[in-house]
């Protein structure tokens, strides 16, 4: 699957799609990854992506319009909408009986003079959850870096068994406090329990 990163500020217009369409040429399946900073998606933007498999919608999007032509494409491909609980992506997927998967969440962060450490709760397109830890450290020169990355696979029902403290205990100790105190993670766990999951139609 070819992932196309879409970065604009403000409204994503129908006229923007020609540029990104060229990047999807010769791809049997495309994931449209819309970056944080887009606030509105104009009707008509998705119309040209006949092979779209997944659309990732950031938290910054407050208004999302989809034309009848694009909806027909989404339904034909059973396109997966990735976003946040109670977001335009969540609502659109529910209203149109399309698959939904929660978006990735940064749950831990620490920056020091020695490294920048980031812990992210991630979800694959099929809903499989995992924790991704990434640490980048300045090297001995401007052109070299140290650090490392790890992946911790979770079970799909982890939200029923893990508290924030439990998740923090699975991760690097340097990010423990930020994970335990993370408000977005707290809300996610509460809503996942109330909804009995973080996916729909997967």
mmCIF file of the C-alpha atoms, coordinates in Angstrom:
data_MODEL
# 
_entry.id   MODEL 
# 
loop_
_atom_site.group_PDB 
_atom_site.id 
_atom_site.type_symbol 
_atom_site.label_atom_id 
_atom_site.label_alt_id 
_atom_site.label_comp_id 
_atom_site.label_asym_id 
_atom_site.label_entity_id 
_atom_site.label_seq_id 
_atom_site.pdbx_PDB_ins_code 
_atom_site.Cartn_x 
_atom_site.Cartn_y 
_atom_site.Cartn_z 
_atom_site.occupancy 
_atom_site.B_iso_or_equiv 
_atom_site.pdbx_formal_charge 
_atom_site.auth_seq_id 
_atom_site.auth_comp_id 
_atom_site.auth_asym_id 
_atom_site.auth_atom_id 
_atom_site.pdbx_PDB_model_num 
ATOM 1   C CA . UNK A 1 1   ? 0.000   0.000  0.000   1.00 0.00 ? 1   UNK A CA 1 
ATOM 2   C CA . UNK A 1 2   ? 1.297   3.439  -0.948  1.00 0.00 ? 2   UNK A CA 1 
ATOM 3   C CA . UNK A 1 3   ? 0.956   6.052  1.818   1.00 0.00 ? 3   UNK A CA 1 
ATOM 4   C CA . UNK A 1 4   ? 0.555   9.624  0.589   1.00 0.00 ? 4   UNK A CA 1 
ATOM 5   C CA . UNK A 1 5   ? 1.344   12.358 3.123   1.00 0.00 ? 5   UNK A CA 1 
ATOM 6   C CA . UNK A 1 6   ? -0.926  15.380 2.660   1.00 0.00 ? 6   UNK A CA 1 
ATOM 7   C CA . UNK A 1 7   ? 0.297   18.546 4.356   1.00 0.00 ? 7   UNK A CA 1 
ATOM 8   C CA . UNK A 1 8   ? -1.460  21.873 3.959   1.00 0.00 ? 8   UNK A CA 1 
ATOM 9   C CA . UNK A 1 9   ? -2.561  24.543 6.416   1.00 0.00 ? 9   UNK A CA 1 
ATOM 10  C CA . UNK A 1 10  ? -6.245  25.264 6.847   1.00 0.00 ? 10  UNK A CA 1 
ATOM 11  C CA . UNK A 1 11  ? -8.666  24.055 4.174   1.00 0.00 ? 11  UNK A CA 1 
ATOM 12  C CA . UNK A 1 12  ? -7.845  21.074 1.966   1.00 0.00 ? 12  UNK A CA 1 
ATOM 13  C CA . UNK A 1 13  ? -9.405  22.118 -1.322  1.00 0.00 ? 13  UNK A CA 1 
ATOM 14  C CA . UNK A 1 14  ? -10.691 20.101 -4.255  1.00 0.00 ? 14  UNK A CA 1 
ATOM 15  C CA . UNK A 1 15  ? -8.037  21.743 -6.446  1.00 0.00 ? 15  UNK A CA 1 
ATOM 16  C CA . UNK A 1 16  ? -5.300  20.288 -4.200  1.00 0.00 ? 16  UNK A CA 1 
ATOM 17  C CA . UNK A 1 17  ? -6.071  16.743 -5.263  1.00 0.00 ? 17  UNK A CA 1 
ATOM 18  C CA . UNK A 1 18  ? -4.301  16.867 -8.639  1.00 0.00 ? 18  UNK A CA 1 
ATOM 19  C CA . UNK A 1 19  ? -0.886  17.203 -6.997  1.00 0.00 ? 19  UNK A CA 1 
ATOM 20  C CA . UNK A 1 20  ? -1.447  14.265 -4.659  1.00 0.00 ? 20  UNK A CA 1 
ATOM 21  C CA . UNK A 1 21  ? -3.119  12.160 -7.350  1.00 0.00 ? 21  UNK A CA 1 
ATOM 22  C CA . UNK A 1 22  ? 0.189   12.033 -9.251  1.00 0.00 ? 22  UNK A CA 1 
ATOM 23  C CA . UNK A 1 23  ? 1.780   10.396 -6.216  1.00 0.00 ? 23  UNK A CA 1 
ATOM 24  C CA . UNK A 1 24  ? -0.797  7.594  -6.278  1.00 0.00 ? 24  UNK A CA 1 
ATOM 25  C CA . UNK A 1 25  ? -0.065  6.578  -9.877  1.00 0.00 ? 25  UNK A CA 1 
ATOM 26  C CA . UNK A 1 26  ? 0.611   2.868  -10.374 1.00 0.00 ? 26  UNK A CA 1 
ATOM 27  C CA . UNK A 1 27  ? -0.541  2.035  -6.828  1.00 0.00 ? 27  UNK A CA 1 
ATOM 28  C CA . UNK A 1 28  ? -3.124  -0.678 -6.327  1.00 0.00 ? 28  UNK A CA 1 
ATOM 29  C CA . UNK A 1 29  ? -4.084  0.711  -2.907  1.00 0.00 ? 29  UNK A CA 1 
ATOM 30  C CA . UNK A 1 30  ? -3.521  4.116  -1.366  1.00 0.00 ? 30  UNK A CA 1 
ATOM 31  C CA . UNK A 1 31  ? -3.570  5.423  2.194   1.00 0.00 ? 31  UNK A CA 1 
ATOM 32  C CA . UNK A 1 32  ? -4.184  9.170  2.407   1.00 0.00 ? 32  UNK A CA 1 
ATOM 33  C CA . UNK A 1 33  ? -2.447  10.443 5.548   1.00 0.00 ? 33  UNK A CA 1 
ATOM 34  C CA . UNK A 1 34  ? -3.693  13.974 6.207   1.00 0.00 ? 34  UNK A CA 1 
ATOM 35  C CA . UNK A 1 35  ? -1.372  15.894 8.525   1.00 0.00 ? 35  UNK A CA 1 
ATOM 36  C CA . UNK A 1 36  ? -2.150  17.931 11.614  1.00 0.00 ? 36  UNK A CA 1 
ATOM 37  C CA . UNK A 1 37  ? -2.856  21.506 10.539  1.00 0.00 ? 37  UNK A CA 1 
ATOM 38  C CA . UNK A 1 38  ? -5.635  20.755 8.073   1.00 0.00 ? 38  UNK A CA 1 
ATOM 39  C CA . UNK A 1 39  ? -8.826  22.160 9.583   1.00 0.00 ? 39  UNK A CA 1 
ATOM 40  C CA . UNK A 1 40  ? -11.384 21.493 6.848   1.00 0.00 ? 40  UNK A CA 1 
ATOM 41  C CA . UNK A 1 41  ? -11.704 19.063 3.936   1.00 0.00 ? 41  UNK A CA 1 
ATOM 42  C CA . UNK A 1 42  ? -13.626 20.429 0.979   1.00 0.00 ? 42  UNK A CA 1 
ATOM 43  C CA . UNK A 1 43  ? -16.164 18.318 -0.888  1.00 0.00 ? 43  UNK A CA 1 
ATOM 44  C CA . UNK A 1 44  ? -14.587 16.948 -4.040  1.00 0.00 ? 44  UNK A CA 1 
ATOM 45  C CA . UNK A 1 45  ? -11.058 16.439 -2.713  1.00 0.00 ? 45  UNK A CA 1 
ATOM 46  C CA . UNK A 1 46  ? -11.411 12.646 -2.485  1.00 0.00 ? 46  UNK A CA 1 
ATOM 47  C CA . UNK A 1 47  ? -13.191 12.223 -5.843  1.00 0.00 ? 47  UNK A CA 1 
ATOM 48  C CA . UNK A 1 48  ? -10.082 11.315 -7.872  1.00 0.00 ? 48  UNK A CA 1 
ATOM 49  C CA . UNK A 1 49  ? -8.682  8.616  -5.564  1.00 0.00 ? 49  UNK A CA 1 
ATOM 50  C CA . UNK A 1 50  ? -10.397 5.536  -6.964  1.00 0.00 ? 50  UNK A CA 1 
ATOM 51  C CA . UNK A 1 51  ? -8.009  3.168  -5.145  1.00 0.00 ? 51  UNK A CA 1 
ATOM 52  C CA . UNK A 1 52  ? -8.138  4.684  -1.658  1.00 0.00 ? 52  UNK A CA 1 
ATOM 53  C CA . UNK A 1 53  ? -7.905  1.995  1.020   1.00 0.00 ? 53  UNK A CA 1 
ATOM 54  C CA . UNK A 1 54  ? -7.523  4.132  4.149   1.00 0.00 ? 54  UNK A CA 1 
ATOM 55  C CA . UNK A 1 55  ? -7.898  7.798  5.107   1.00 0.00 ? 55  UNK A CA 1 
ATOM 56  C CA . UNK A 1 56  ? -6.184  9.141  8.237   1.00 0.00 ? 56  UNK A CA 1 
ATOM 57  C CA . UNK A 1 57  ? -7.846  12.265 9.622   1.00 0.00 ? 57  UNK A CA 1 
ATOM 58  C CA . UNK A 1 58  ? -6.011  14.389 12.255  1.00 0.00 ? 58  UNK A CA 1 
ATOM 59  C CA . UNK A 1 59  ? -7.536  15.977 15.333  1.00 0.00 ? 59  UNK A CA 1 
ATOM 60  C CA . UNK A 1 60  ? -7.222  19.444 13.764  1.00 0.00 ? 60  UNK A CA 1 
ATOM 61  C CA . UNK A 1 61  ? -9.983  18.669 11.232  1.00 0.00 ? 61  UNK A CA 1 
ATOM 62  C CA . UNK A 1 62  ? -13.294 20.074 12.468  1.00 0.00 ? 62  UNK A CA 1 
ATOM 63  C CA . UNK A 1 63  ? -15.252 19.948 9.207   1.00 0.00 ? 63  UNK A CA 1 
ATOM 64  C CA . UNK A 1 64  ? -15.193 17.179 6.606   1.00 0.00 ? 64  UNK A CA 1 
ATOM 65  C CA . UNK A 1 65  ? -17.314 17.142 3.460   1.00 0.00 ? 65  UNK A CA 1 
ATOM 66  C CA . UNK A 1 66  ? -17.452 14.139 1.148   1.00 0.00 ? 66  UNK A CA 1 
ATOM 67  C CA . UNK A 1 67  ? -19.203 14.179 -2.217  1.00 0.00 ? 67  UNK A CA 1 
ATOM 68  C CA . UNK A 1 68  ? -21.550 11.446 -3.399  1.00 0.00 ? 68  UNK A CA 1 
ATOM 69  C CA . UNK A 1 69  ? -18.894 10.366 -5.907  1.00 0.00 ? 69  UNK A CA 1 
ATOM 70  C CA . UNK A 1 70  ? -16.273 9.925  -3.187  1.00 0.00 ? 70  UNK A CA 1 
ATOM 71  C CA . UNK A 1 71  ? -18.718 8.141  -0.904  1.00 0.00 ? 71  UNK A CA 1 
ATOM 72  C CA . UNK A 1 72  ? -19.402 5.664  -3.704  1.00 0.00 ? 72  UNK A CA 1 
ATOM 73  C CA . UNK A 1 73  ? -15.648 5.016  -3.962  1.00 0.00 ? 73  UNK A CA 1 
ATOM 74  C CA . UNK A 1 74  ? -15.329 4.606  -0.199  1.00 0.00 ? 74  UNK A CA 1 
ATOM 75  C CA . UNK A 1 75  ? -18.160 2.100  -0.077  1.00 0.00 ? 75  UNK A CA 1 
ATOM 76  C CA . UNK A 1 76  ? -16.827 0.132  -3.043  1.00 0.00 ? 76  UNK A CA 1 
ATOM 77  C CA . UNK A 1 77  ? -13.363 -0.117 -1.431  1.00 0.00 ? 77  UNK A CA 1 
ATOM 78  C CA . UNK A 1 78  ? -14.670 -0.450 2.140   1.00 0.00 ? 78  UNK A CA 1 
ATOM 79  C CA . UNK A 1 79  ? -12.292 2.404  2.941   1.00 0.00 ? 79  UNK A CA 1 
ATOM 80  C CA . UNK A 1 80  ? -11.062 2.571  6.538   1.00 0.00 ? 80  UNK A CA 1 
ATOM 81  C CA . UNK A 1 81  ? -11.440 5.925  8.297   1.00 0.00 ? 81  UNK A CA 1 
ATOM 82  C CA . UNK A 1 82  ? -8.821  6.579  10.968  1.00 0.00 ? 82  UNK A CA 1 
ATOM 83  C CA . UNK A 1 83  ? -9.403  9.368  13.473  1.00 0.00 ? 83  UNK A CA 1 
ATOM 84  C CA . UNK A 1 84  ? -10.342 10.183 17.041  1.00 0.00 ? 84  UNK A CA 1 
ATOM 85  C CA . UNK A 1 85  ? -13.425 9.330  19.047  1.00 0.00 ? 85  UNK A CA 1 
ATOM 86  C CA . UNK A 1 86  ? -16.372 11.681 18.325  1.00 0.00 ? 86  UNK A CA 1 
ATOM 87  C CA . UNK A 1 87  ? -14.468 13.377 15.500  1.00 0.00 ? 87  UNK A CA 1 
ATOM 88  C CA . UNK A 1 88  ? -15.756 14.124 11.978  1.00 0.00 ? 88  UNK A CA 1 
ATOM 89  C CA . UNK A 1 89  ? -14.009 10.926 10.808  1.00 0.00 ? 89  UNK A CA 1 
ATOM 90  C CA . UNK A 1 90  ? -15.735 8.859  13.487  1.00 0.00 ? 90  UNK A CA 1 
ATOM 91  C CA . UNK A 1 91  ? -19.136 10.378 12.744  1.00 0.00 ? 91  UNK A CA 1 
ATOM 92  C CA . UNK A 1 92  ? -18.771 10.016 8.976   1.00 0.00 ? 92  UNK A CA 1 
ATOM 93  C CA . UNK A 1 93  ? -17.711 6.372  9.258   1.00 0.00 ? 93  UNK A CA 1 
ATOM 94  C CA . UNK A 1 94  ? -20.618 5.573  11.565  1.00 0.00 ? 94  UNK A CA 1 
ATOM 95  C CA . UNK A 1 95  ? -23.217 7.383  9.453   1.00 0.00 ? 95  UNK A CA 1 
ATOM 96  C CA . UNK A 1 96  ? -22.076 5.612  6.282   1.00 0.00 ? 96  UNK A CA 1 
ATOM 97  C CA . UNK A 1 97  ? -21.340 2.165  7.717   1.00 0.00 ? 97  UNK A CA 1 
ATOM 98  C CA . UNK A 1 98  ? -17.615 2.338  6.949   1.00 0.00 ? 98  UNK A CA 1 
ATOM 99  C CA . UNK A 1 99  ? -14.789 0.811  9.014   1.00 0.00 ? 99  UNK A CA 1 
ATOM 100 C CA . UNK A 1 100 ? -13.239 3.005  11.710  1.00 0.00 ? 100 UNK A CA 1 
ATOM 101 C CA . UNK A 1 101 ? -9.970  2.686  13.614  1.00 0.00 ? 101 UNK A CA 1 
ATOM 102 C CA . UNK A 1 102 ? -8.735  5.069  16.283  1.00 0.00 ? 102 UNK A CA 1 
ATOM 103 C CA . UNK A 1 103 ? -5.748  7.242  15.398  1.00 0.00 ? 103 UNK A CA 1 
ATOM 104 C CA . UNK A 1 104 ? -2.311  6.903  16.975  1.00 0.00 ? 104 UNK A CA 1 
ATOM 105 C CA . UNK A 1 105 ? -1.760  8.787  20.250  1.00 0.00 ? 105 UNK A CA 1 
ATOM 106 C CA . UNK A 1 106 ? 1.505   10.126 21.658  1.00 0.00 ? 106 UNK A CA 1 
ATOM 107 C CA . UNK A 1 107 ? 1.269   8.951  25.265  1.00 0.00 ? 107 UNK A CA 1 
ATOM 108 C CA . UNK A 1 108 ? 4.760   9.669  26.553  1.00 0.00 ? 108 UNK A CA 1 
ATOM 109 C CA . UNK A 1 109 ? 7.397   12.310 25.929  1.00 0.00 ? 109 UNK A CA 1 
ATOM 110 C CA . UNK A 1 110 ? 10.659  13.404 27.488  1.00 0.00 ? 110 UNK A CA 1 
ATOM 111 C CA . UNK A 1 111 ? 13.312  15.748 26.190  1.00 0.00 ? 111 UNK A CA 1 
ATOM 112 C CA . UNK A 1 112 ? 16.700  16.209 27.818  1.00 0.00 ? 112 UNK A CA 1 
ATOM 113 C CA . UNK A 1 113 ? 20.127  17.374 26.734  1.00 0.00 ? 113 UNK A CA 1 
ATOM 114 C CA . UNK A 1 114 ? 20.932  13.750 25.930  1.00 0.00 ? 114 UNK A CA 1 
ATOM 115 C CA . UNK A 1 115 ? 17.875  12.508 24.037  1.00 0.00 ? 115 UNK A CA 1 
ATOM 116 C CA . UNK A 1 116 ? 14.297  13.034 22.875  1.00 0.00 ? 116 UNK A CA 1 
ATOM 117 C CA . UNK A 1 117 ? 12.110  10.082 23.845  1.00 0.00 ? 117 UNK A CA 1 
ATOM 118 C CA . UNK A 1 118 ? 8.609   9.577  22.408  1.00 0.00 ? 118 UNK A CA 1 
ATOM 119 C CA . UNK A 1 119 ? 6.147   6.790  23.200  1.00 0.00 ? 119 UNK A CA 1 
ATOM 120 C CA . UNK A 1 120 ? 3.168   6.328  20.857  1.00 0.00 ? 120 UNK A CA 1 
ATOM 121 C CA . UNK A 1 121 ? 0.122   4.092  21.162  1.00 0.00 ? 121 UNK A CA 1 
ATOM 122 C CA . UNK A 1 122 ? -0.405  2.911  17.576  1.00 0.00 ? 122 UNK A CA 1 
ATOM 123 C CA . UNK A 1 123 ? -3.091  1.042  15.660  1.00 0.00 ? 123 UNK A CA 1 
ATOM 124 C CA . UNK A 1 124 ? -2.632  -0.805 12.384  1.00 0.00 ? 124 UNK A CA 1 
ATOM 125 C CA . UNK A 1 125 ? -5.319  -0.653 9.698   1.00 0.00 ? 125 UNK A CA 1 
ATOM 126 C CA . UNK A 1 126 ? -6.835  -3.902 10.971  1.00 0.00 ? 126 UNK A CA 1 
ATOM 127 C CA . UNK A 1 127 ? -6.946  -2.553 14.522  1.00 0.00 ? 127 UNK A CA 1 
ATOM 128 C CA . UNK A 1 128 ? -3.926  -4.392 15.930  1.00 0.00 ? 128 UNK A CA 1 
ATOM 129 C CA . UNK A 1 129 ? -2.506  -2.226 18.737  1.00 0.00 ? 129 UNK A CA 1 
ATOM 130 C CA . UNK A 1 130 ? 1.119   -1.739 19.678  1.00 0.00 ? 130 UNK A CA 1 
ATOM 131 C CA . UNK A 1 131 ? 3.378   0.674  21.524  1.00 0.00 ? 131 UNK A CA 1 
ATOM 132 C CA . UNK A 1 132 ? 6.150   2.319  19.546  1.00 0.00 ? 132 UNK A CA 1 
ATOM 133 C CA . UNK A 1 133 ? 9.072   3.790  21.462  1.00 0.00 ? 133 UNK A CA 1 
ATOM 134 C CA . UNK A 1 134 ? 11.567  6.034  19.711  1.00 0.00 ? 134 UNK A CA 1 
ATOM 135 C CA . UNK A 1 135 ? 14.640  7.715  21.162  1.00 0.00 ? 135 UNK A CA 1 
ATOM 136 C CA . UNK A 1 136 ? 16.914  10.057 19.233  1.00 0.00 ? 136 UNK A CA 1 
ATOM 137 C CA . UNK A 1 137 ? 20.174  11.240 20.755  1.00 0.00 ? 137 UNK A CA 1 
ATOM 138 C CA . UNK A 1 138 ? 22.676  13.759 19.378  1.00 0.00 ? 138 UNK A CA 1 
ATOM 139 C CA . UNK A 1 139 ? 25.805  12.035 18.148  1.00 0.00 ? 139 UNK A CA 1 
ATOM 140 C CA . UNK A 1 140 ? 29.389  13.164 18.261  1.00 0.00 ? 140 UNK A CA 1 
ATOM 141 C CA . UNK A 1 141 ? 28.881  15.235 15.134  1.00 0.00 ? 141 UNK A CA 1 
ATOM 142 C CA . UNK A 1 142 ? 26.060  17.062 13.403  1.00 0.00 ? 142 UNK A CA 1 
ATOM 143 C CA . UNK A 1 143 ? 25.729  14.252 10.878  1.00 0.00 ? 143 UNK A CA 1 
ATOM 144 C CA . UNK A 1 144 ? 25.388  11.366 13.335  1.00 0.00 ? 144 UNK A CA 1 
ATOM 145 C CA . UNK A 1 145 ? 22.684  10.354 15.762  1.00 0.00 ? 145 UNK A CA 1 
ATOM 146 C CA . UNK A 1 146 ? 22.287  7.693  18.378  1.00 0.00 ? 146 UNK A CA 1 
ATOM 147 C CA . UNK A 1 147 ? 19.196  6.290  20.061  1.00 0.00 ? 147 UNK A CA 1 
ATOM 148 C CA . UNK A 1 148 ? 16.913  3.425  19.277  1.00 0.00 ? 148 UNK A CA 1 
ATOM 149 C CA . UNK A 1 149 ? 13.377  2.182  18.782  1.00 0.00 ? 149 UNK A CA 1 
ATOM 150 C CA . UNK A 1 150 ? 11.266  -0.676 20.073  1.00 0.00 ? 150 UNK A CA 1 
ATOM 151 C CA . UNK A 1 151 ? 7.827   -2.113 19.410  1.00 0.00 ? 151 UNK A CA 1 
ATOM 152 C CA . UNK A 1 152 ? 5.615   -3.711 22.055  1.00 0.00 ? 152 UNK A CA 1 
ATOM 153 C CA . UNK A 1 153 ? 2.635   -5.638 20.676  1.00 0.00 ? 153 UNK A CA 1 
ATOM 154 C CA . UNK A 1 154 ? -0.607  -5.473 22.644  1.00 0.00 ? 154 UNK A CA 1 
ATOM 155 C CA . UNK A 1 155 ? -3.752  -7.586 22.586  1.00 0.00 ? 155 UNK A CA 1 
ATOM 156 C CA . UNK A 1 156 ? -6.857  -6.020 21.055  1.00 0.00 ? 156 UNK A CA 1 
ATOM 157 C CA . UNK A 1 157 ? -8.648  -5.979 24.404  1.00 0.00 ? 157 UNK A CA 1 
ATOM 158 C CA . UNK A 1 158 ? -5.758  -4.262 26.206  1.00 0.00 ? 158 UNK A CA 1 
ATOM 159 C CA . UNK A 1 159 ? -7.974  -1.315 27.148  1.00 0.00 ? 159 UNK A CA 1 
ATOM 160 C CA . UNK A 1 160 ? -10.026 -3.620 29.380  1.00 0.00 ? 160 UNK A CA 1 
ATOM 161 C CA . UNK A 1 161 ? -6.995  -4.906 31.277  1.00 0.00 ? 161 UNK A CA 1 
ATOM 162 C CA . UNK A 1 162 ? -4.463  -2.077 31.289  1.00 0.00 ? 162 UNK A CA 1 
ATOM 163 C CA . UNK A 1 163 ? -4.623  1.104  33.320  1.00 0.00 ? 163 UNK A CA 1 
ATOM 164 C CA . UNK A 1 164 ? -2.349  4.043  32.545  1.00 0.00 ? 164 UNK A CA 1 
ATOM 165 C CA . UNK A 1 165 ? 0.005   2.779  35.229  1.00 0.00 ? 165 UNK A CA 1 
ATOM 166 C CA . UNK A 1 166 ? 0.067   -0.672 33.609  1.00 0.00 ? 166 UNK A CA 1 
ATOM 167 C CA . UNK A 1 167 ? 0.875   0.799  30.194  1.00 0.00 ? 167 UNK A CA 1 
ATOM 168 C CA . UNK A 1 168 ? 3.569   3.029  31.690  1.00 0.00 ? 168 UNK A CA 1 
ATOM 169 C CA . UNK A 1 169 ? 5.157   -0.001 33.317  1.00 0.00 ? 169 UNK A CA 1 
ATOM 170 C CA . UNK A 1 170 ? 5.497   -1.631 29.881  1.00 0.00 ? 170 UNK A CA 1 
ATOM 171 C CA . UNK A 1 171 ? 7.439   1.339  28.508  1.00 0.00 ? 171 UNK A CA 1 
ATOM 172 C CA . UNK A 1 172 ? 10.736  3.074  29.078  1.00 0.00 ? 172 UNK A CA 1 
ATOM 173 C CA . UNK A 1 173 ? 11.087  4.369  32.615  1.00 0.00 ? 173 UNK A CA 1 
ATOM 174 C CA . UNK A 1 174 ? 12.091  7.825  31.431  1.00 0.00 ? 174 UNK A CA 1 
ATOM 175 C CA . UNK A 1 175 ? 8.542   8.388  30.125  1.00 0.00 ? 175 UNK A CA 1 
ATOM 176 C CA . UNK A 1 176 ? 6.713   6.757  33.044  1.00 0.00 ? 176 UNK A CA 1 
ATOM 177 C CA . UNK A 1 177 ? 5.372   9.948  34.634  1.00 0.00 ? 177 UNK A CA 1 
ATOM 178 C CA . UNK A 1 178 ? 4.223   11.511 31.371  1.00 0.00 ? 178 UNK A CA 1 
ATOM 179 C CA . UNK A 1 179 ? 2.293   8.329  30.457  1.00 0.00 ? 179 UNK A CA 1 
ATOM 180 C CA . UNK A 1 180 ? 0.613   8.088  33.859  1.00 0.00 ? 180 UNK A CA 1 
ATOM 181 C CA . UNK A 1 181 ? -0.422  11.762 33.666  1.00 0.00 ? 181 UNK A CA 1 
ATOM 182 C CA . UNK A 1 182 ? -1.404  11.804 29.978  1.00 0.00 ? 182 UNK A CA 1 
ATOM 183 C CA . UNK A 1 183 ? -4.927  13.218 29.683  1.00 0.00 ? 183 UNK A CA 1 
ATOM 184 C CA . UNK A 1 184 ? -5.461  12.013 26.096  1.00 0.00 ? 184 UNK A CA 1 
ATOM 185 C CA . UNK A 1 185 ? -4.629  8.454  27.120  1.00 0.00 ? 185 UNK A CA 1 
ATOM 186 C CA . UNK A 1 186 ? -6.995  8.719  30.080  1.00 0.00 ? 186 UNK A CA 1 
ATOM 187 C CA . UNK A 1 187 ? -9.866  9.839  27.826  1.00 0.00 ? 187 UNK A CA 1 
ATOM 188 C CA . UNK A 1 188 ? -9.065  7.166  25.251  1.00 0.00 ? 188 UNK A CA 1 
ATOM 189 C CA . UNK A 1 189 ? -9.208  4.356  27.813  1.00 0.00 ? 189 UNK A CA 1 
ATOM 190 C CA . UNK A 1 190 ? -12.477 5.651  29.273  1.00 0.00 ? 190 UNK A CA 1 
ATOM 191 C CA . UNK A 1 191 ? -14.164 5.930  25.876  1.00 0.00 ? 191 UNK A CA 1 
ATOM 192 C CA . UNK A 1 192 ? -12.777 2.626  24.601  1.00 0.00 ? 192 UNK A CA 1 
ATOM 193 C CA . UNK A 1 193 ? -14.327 0.904  27.620  1.00 0.00 ? 193 UNK A CA 1 
ATOM 194 C CA . UNK A 1 194 ? -17.675 2.688  27.189  1.00 0.00 ? 194 UNK A CA 1 
ATOM 195 C CA . UNK A 1 195 ? -17.737 1.845  23.445  1.00 0.00 ? 195 UNK A CA 1 
ATOM 196 C CA . UNK A 1 196 ? -16.331 -1.658 23.994  1.00 0.00 ? 196 UNK A CA 1 
ATOM 197 C CA . UNK A 1 197 ? -13.492 -0.998 21.592  1.00 0.00 ? 197 UNK A CA 1 
ATOM 198 C CA . UNK A 1 198 ? -11.594 1.491  19.477  1.00 0.00 ? 198 UNK A CA 1 
ATOM 199 C CA . UNK A 1 199 ? -12.634 0.112  16.080  1.00 0.00 ? 199 UNK A CA 1 
ATOM 200 C CA . UNK A 1 200 ? -15.905 -0.318 14.245  1.00 0.00 ? 200 UNK A CA 1 
ATOM 201 C CA . UNK A 1 201 ? -16.599 -2.635 11.344  1.00 0.00 ? 201 UNK A CA 1 
ATOM 202 C CA . UNK A 1 202 ? -13.093 -4.132 11.314  1.00 0.00 ? 202 UNK A CA 1 
# 
